[in-house]
C-alpha cells in the first residue's frame, strides 16, 4: 500500500495496519511500509519539522529507548503539530511477550519543563489523556468470536466513560478493579 511520501502525516510502527494518507514507517512487518526504518535507530530519515500529524499506535512499548523516540518525534514534528501516542497502560502492559514496558498517566510529565526531576529538554503540551478498557477491536476481530468483541466494546464504553472522568484517579486508584486497562492515549501539541 504505497502512499505519497510527501504527506505531512506520519504513522510510525504501521505494522499490518498502514493508514491511508500517511507516510507509514516500520521495519519488522509483513505489510511493506512506505519507509522501512528500524525505529530503534536514530536519527529517523526525515527532515526537521516535516510532519503536522504523527501517530504511534502501540509501538513505543516495543522499542528500547522511549525518550529518544519522543525526541525524534519532537524533531520531525512541525511547531504546533499533533503527536498522538497510544500505548498499553501499565495495568495490562505486560500481557504481550514483546512489551518492554507499560505506561501511566504520568508519562507526559517528562515533556513539561516544570517537571524538574525528569524533564527531557524538549516540550510537548498535553491536550488529551484517555484510558481504554477494550482497545484495538479491529485486530481482535481476527482472533476472537465477533460476539465477544462486540460485548467487550459495549462493556468497555461504560467502563471508559467512568475512567475518563478522571484518568489520573482511575490510573492510581481503581484501574485494577476492572481487570486493568489495555490502552492509554496521549495527544500532544509540539512546542518549539
Buried (B, 14 or more C-beta within 10 A) or exposed (E): EEBEEEBBBBBBBBBEBBBEEBBBBBEEBEEEBBBEBEBEEEEBEBEEBBBBBBBBBBBBBBBEBBEBBBBBBBBBBBEEBBBBBBBBBBBBBEEEEEBBBBBBBEBBBBBBEEEEEEBBEBBBEBEEBBBBBBBBBEBBEEEBEEEEBEEBBEEBEEBBEEBBEBBEEBBEEEBEEBEBBBBBBBBBBBBE
